[in-house]
Amino acid sequence: MSDVVDADELLRRIRRGRDLAAEEERAWLERAQSLTATDPDRAREATERALTYQVVAGVLAEIVSPGSHTAEASAAGAAGVRHVT
């Protein structure tokens, strides 16, 4: 990573990372739901991975537009990733 990039390229990379994190979160949530009945341990692990991607996406979103995601973050706690038991 020794390339020098301008602010626009950096912003594009951050947005791409945010979008990828959101896609991965959805994929892990789907996996958790499909494993709930058959393998609760793996479902729990998938839920934890989804939560990790949710946090990463939230941090990157905050970098792109600071302050605009504080209300979403408190609402996501209620409607975001849920633990599978």
C-alpha positions in Angstrom: 0.0 0.0 0.0 2.6 2.5 -0.9 0.5 4.2 -3.6 -0.4 7.8 -2.9 -4.1 8.4 -3.4 -6.1 11.6 -3.4 -9.1 12.3 -1.2 -11.6 11.3 -3.9 -10.0 7.9 -4.3 -9.8 7.4 -0.6 -13.5 8.2 -0.3 -14.3 5.7 -3.1 -12.4 3.0 -1.3 -14.1 3.7 2.0 -17.5 3.5 0.4 -16.6 0.3 -1.4 -15.5 -1.2 2.0 -18.7 0.0 3.6 -20.8 -1.6 0.9 -18.8 -4.9 1.1 -19.2 -5.0 4.9 -23.0 -4.5 4.5 -23.1 -7.4 1.9 -21.1 -9.6 4.2 -23.4 -8.8 7.1 -26.4 -9.8 5.1 -24.7 -13.1 4.0 -23.7 -14.1 7.5 -27.2 -13.3 8.9 -28.7 -15.5 6.2 -26.3 -18.2 7.1 -27.1 -17.9 10.8 -30.8 -18.2 10.1 -30.3 -21.3 8.0 -28.2 -22.9 10.6 -30.4 -22.1 13.6 -32.3 -25.4 13.7 -29.5 -27.7 12.6 -26.4 -26.3 14.2 -26.9 -23.7 16.9 -23.1 -23.3 17.6 -22.3 -22.5 14.0 -25.4 -20.2 13.9 -24.1 -18.3 16.9 -20.7 -18.0 15.2 -22.3 -16.7 12.1 -24.3 -14.2 14.1 -21.1 -12.9 15.7 -19.5 -12.5 12.3 -22.5 -10.6 11.1 -22.3 -8.3 14.1 -18.6 -7.7 13.3 -19.4 -6.7 9.8 -22.3 -4.5 11.0 -19.8 -2.6 13.3 -17.3 -2.2 10.4 -20.0 -0.9 8.1 -21.1 1.6 10.8 -17.6 2.9 11.4 -17.0 3.4 7.6 -20.4 5.1 7.3 -19.5 7.4 10.1 -16.3 8.3 8.3 -18.1 9.1 5.1 -20.8 11.3 6.8 -19.9 12.1 10.4 -22.7 12.6 12.8 -25.5 11.4 10.5 -25.6 7.8 11.8 -26.0 8.4 15.5 -29.8 7.9 15.4 -29.4 4.9 13.2 -27.0 3.3 15.6 -29.4 3.5 18.5 -32.2 2.1 16.4 -30.0 -0.7 15.0 -29.5 -2.0 18.5 -33.2 -2.8 18.6 -33.6 -3.9 15.0 -30.1 -4.9 13.9 -28.3 -8.2 14.5 -30.1 -10.5 16.9 -28.4 -13.3 18.7 -29.5 -16.8 17.7 -30.2 -19.2 20.5 
